[in-house]
Amino acid sequence: MSLDLAQLRALAAVVTEGSFDAAARSLHVTPSAVSQRIKALESAAGRTLVRRTRPVAATEAGTRMLRLARDVDLLVSEAQASLSTDPDAGPVRVPIAVNADSLATWVLPALAEAADGVVVDLHRADQDRTAGLLRDGVVMAAVTSDRAPVQGCSVTRLGTMRYRPCAAPGFVARHLDGRPFGRALRSAPVVVFDRTDRLQDDYLTRHAVRPGDPPRHHVPGSDEFLAAVRLGLGWGMLPDLQTEALRAAGDVVVLEPGASDDVELVWQRWRLPSEALDRVTASVVRHGRAALA
């Protein structure tokens, strides 16, 4: 099978951007050119590589080809950067998946430290789902709670992110004080990040409360989630990294003394000889271990 770099880049672009038009804009070509490159690559592979859905998605064969496309593009970009005498030569692009709470607390300083000659393409997803983006070839590295190595990846432990059930003092006075705790939880509003967020549901289950019983607010943003709890919309599981000062000031309180839920985070990355990926990895691991328990 003869492979063409422009065709591989077109495949990566349509999956990343989600449409042929968006891919064309990112590659500075016409949508027709992108379509022709994808068709030529599919003809060479003898397989359909993308589903023409909204957004565009890779088929099983396309996922394998996508990973090759990422590998080749990174290696070619690094080679071009090392050979170029142009001080304005383009940086190397590294796609990464990160959970929202890490992104809001410790990850950005780590990436800023490794940013010389690198641009990161961040994909935000729950820590239980970021490893899936690795498997699909969408990203090359991920902060994840999945310790089972994705095929072709190495795993490095970062540490534990500790969550506690928290609420505003006024919320506790209105909804929880003066009643048996488990019974109060059945009707006390809860804040959840999105429909894949299990932290609050697991806590409710431990108190024999069906997760579907309490009213719930969906707030899909780490800072916004914290603000919703501080403002008294509901209680929620908040990471110590965000709340230590707030708890000390009395802005939020822990619903149960000593109650916590620990989420162990690891860094998974492709085993690819890449200076850029090595540099990002070193910085992420150093900052992660310094921030997490």
C-alpha positions in Angstrom: 0.0 0.0 0.0 1.4 3.4 -1.1 0.7 6.1 1.4 0.7 9.9 0.8 1.5 12.4 3.6 -1.2 14.8 2.4 -3.8 12.1 2.4 -2.9 11.0 5.9 -3.1 14.6 7.1 -6.5 15.0 5.5 -7.7 11.9 7.4 -6.4 13.4 10.7 -8.0 16.7 9.9 -11.5 15.5 9.1 -11.6 13.3 12.3 -10.2 16.1 14.5 -12.3 18.9 13.0 -15.5 16.8 12.5 -16.3 17.8 9.0 -14.7 18.1 5.5 -15.4 21.8 5.4 -13.6 22.4 8.8 -10.8 20.1 7.7 -10.3 22.1 4.5 -10.1 25.4 6.5 -7.4 23.9 8.8 -5.4 22.6 5.9 -5.9 25.7 3.8 -7.3 23.7 0.8 -10.8 23.3 -0.7 -13.3 20.8 0.7 -13.1 19.1 -2.7 -9.4 18.6 -2.3 -10.0 17.0 1.2 -12.6 14.7 -0.2 -10.3 13.6 -3.1 -7.5 12.9 -0.6 -9.7 10.8 1.6 -11.1 8.8 -1.4 -7.6 8.2 -2.6 -6.5 7.0 0.8 -9.5 4.7 1.1 -8.8 3.3 -2.4 -5.2 2.6 -1.4 -6.3 1.0 1.9 -9.1 -0.9 0.2 -11.4 0.0 3.1 -13.8 2.8 4.1 -11.9 4.9 6.6 -14.4 7.5 7.7 -18.2 7.6 8.2 -19.7 10.6 6.6 -21.7 11.5 9.7 -21.9 14.7 11.7 -19.4 14.8 13.2 -17.2 12.7 10.9 -16.1 9.5 12.7 -13.3 7.0 11.9 -14.3 3.4 11.1 -12.4 0.6 12.8 -9.9 0.5 9.9 -9.9 4.3 9.9 -8.9 4.3 13.6 -5.8 2.2 12.8 -4.9 4.5 9.9 -5.5 7.6 12.0 -2.9 6.5 14.5 -0.4 6.0 11.7 -1.3 9.4 10.4 -0.6 11.0 13.8 2.7 9.1 14.1 3.8 10.2 10.7 2.7 13.8 11.0 4.5 14.2 14.4 7.7 12.6 13.2 7.7 14.6 9.9 7.0 17.9 11.8 9.9 17.2 14.2 12.2 16.4 11.4 11.3 19.5 9.5 11.8 21.6 12.7 15.2 20.1 13.3 16.4 20.7 9.7 14.9 24.2 9.3 17.0 27.3 9.5 13.9 29.4 9.7 13.4 30.8 13.2 9.7 31.1 12.5 9.4 27.4 11.5 6.0 26.0 12.7 5.7 24.2 16.0 5.0 20.5 16.5 1.3 19.7 17.3 0.6 17.3 20.1 -3.1 16.2 20.8 -3.8 15.5 24.5 -6.9 14.4 26.4 -7.3 15.8 30.0 -10.1 15.6 32.5 -11.8 18.9 33.4 -10.6 19.2 37.0 -7.0 18.6 36.1 -7.3 21.1 33.4 -8.7 23.7 35.8 -6.0 23.1 38.4 -2.5 21.8 37.6 -2.3 20.8 33.9 -2.0 24.2 32.2 1.2 25.2 34.1 2.7 21.9 33.1 1.9 22.4 29.4 3.1 26.0 29.5 6.5 24.9 30.8 6.8 22.5 27.8 5.3 24.9 25.2 8.6 25.9 23.4 8.2 24.6 19.9 5.0 22.7 20.8 1.3 23.5 20.3 -1.2 21.3 22.3 -4.6 20.3 21.0 -6.5 19.7 24.2 -9.5 17.4 24.3 -11.5 17.6 27.6 -13.2 14.5 28.7 -14.1 12.7 31.9 -11.0 10.8 33.4 -12.8 7.5 32.8 -13.2 8.3 29.1 -9.9 9.9 28.1 -8.2 6.5 27.5 -10.9 5.9 24.8 -9.5 8.8 22.8 -6.1 7.2 22.9 -7.5 3.9 21.6 -9.3 5.8 18.8 -6.1 7.5 17.8 -7.6 11.0 18.4 -4.9 11.9 20.9 -1.3 10.8 21.6 -1.4 11.1 25.4 -4.0 11.4 28.2 -4.5 12.1 31.8 -6.8 9.2 32.7 -8.0 7.0 35.6 -7.6 3.9 33.4 -4.4 2.1 34.5 -4.7 -0.7 31.9 -2.2 0.2 29.2 -3.8 1.1 25.9 -2.1 -0.9 23.2 1.2 0.8 22.2 1.2 3.1 25.2 3.2 3.5 28.4 1.6 4.3 31.7 3.1 6.5 34.5 1.3 7.1 37.8 0.6 10.8 38.6 -1.2 10.6 41.9 -4.6 10.8 43.5 -7.2 13.5 43.2 -9.3 13.6 46.3 -12.9 14.7 46.1 -15.2 15.6 49.0 -19.0 16.1 49.1 -19.3 19.9 49.6 -22.0 22.6 49.7 -22.5 26.2 50.6 -23.4 26.7 54.3 -26.7 28.2 53.4 -27.6 25.2 51.3 -26.8 22.9 54.2 -29.0 24.9 56.5 -31.9 24.8 54.0 -31.7 21.2 52.8 -29.8 19.0 55.2 -29.8 20.3 58.8 -32.3 18.9 61.3 -33.2 15.8 59.2 -31.7 12.3 59.0 -28.8 12.6 56.5 -29.8 9.8 54.1 -33.4 11.0 53.9 -32.3 14.6 53.4 -30.1 13.5 50.5 -33.1 12.1 48.6 -34.5 15.6 48.0 -31.4 17.8 48.3 -30.5 19.2 44.8 -27.2 17.9 43.5 -24.8 19.4 40.9 -23.3 16.9 38.3 -20.7 17.7 35.7 -22.4 15.9 32.8 -24.3 12.7 32.2 -21.2 10.5 32.5 -20.2 12.0 35.9 -20.5 9.1 38.4 -19.0 10.7 41.5 -22.2 12.1 43.0 -24.2 9.0 42.1 -21.6 6.8 43.8 -21.8 8.9 46.9 -25.6 8.7 46.9 -25.6 5.0 46.4 -23.3 4.6 49.5 -26.1 6.3 51.5 -28.8 4.0 50.0 -30.2 6.8 47.9 -31.2 6.1 44.3 -29.2 8.5 42.0 -32.3 9.4 40.1 -34.2 10.7 43.1 -32.7 14.1 44.0 -33.1 17.0 41.6 -30.0 17.6 39.6 -28.3 20.5 37.8 -26.0 19.7 34.9 -23.0 22.1 34.9 -20.3 21.0 32.4 -17.4 23.2 33.4 -15.0 22.8 36.3 -14.9 26.4 37.4 -18.7 26.7 36.7 -19.4 23.5 38.7 -17.5 25.0 41.6 -19.4 28.3 41.3 -22.7 26.4 41.2 -21.9 24.7 44.5 -20.7 27.9 46.1 -23.8 29.7 45.1 -26.0 27.1 46.7 -27.6 25.4 43.6 -26.8 22.0 45.0 -24.1 19.9 46.7 -21.3 18.3 44.6 -18.1 16.3 44.8 -15.3 18.9 44.7 -11.5 18.3 44.5 -9.3 19.4 47.3 -7.1 21.2 44.8 -10.0 23.7 44.2 -11.5 23.9 47.7 -8.8 24.0 50.3 -8.9 27.8 50.7 -12.7 27.9 50.3 -13.2 25.4 53.1 -10.8 27.3 55.3 -12.8 30.5 54.7 -16.1 28.8 55.3 -17.4 29.4 51.8 -18.1 25.7 51.4 -18.4 23.0 53.9 -17.9 19.2 53.7 -21.2 17.4 54.2 -19.7 14.5 56.2 -16.4 14.8 58.2 -13.8 12.5 56.7 -15.9 11.6 53.7 -13.9 11.5 50.4 -13.6 9.7 47.1 -10.1 9.2 45.7 -9.5 9.0 41.9 -6.1 7.8 40.9 -4.8 9.4 37.8 -2.1 8.2 35.4 -0.4 9.5 32.3 -0.7 7.3 29.2 1.2 8.2 26.0 2.1 6.5 22.8 5.5 4.8 22.7 6.7 7.0 19.9 10.3 8.4 19.7 9.4 12.0 19.9 11.3 14.9 21.5 8.1 17.0 21.8 6.1 14.2 23.4 9.0 13.4 25.7 9.2 17.0 26.9 5.4 17.3 27.4 5.5 14.0 29.3 8.3 15.0 31.6 6.5 18.3 32.5 3.1 16.7 33.0 4.5 14.0 35.3 6.5 16.4 37.4 3.6 18.8 37.9 1.1 16.1 38.4 3.1 14.4 41.1 3.7 17.7 42.8 0.0 18.6 42.8 -1.7 15.3 43.5 -1.6 13.3 46.7 
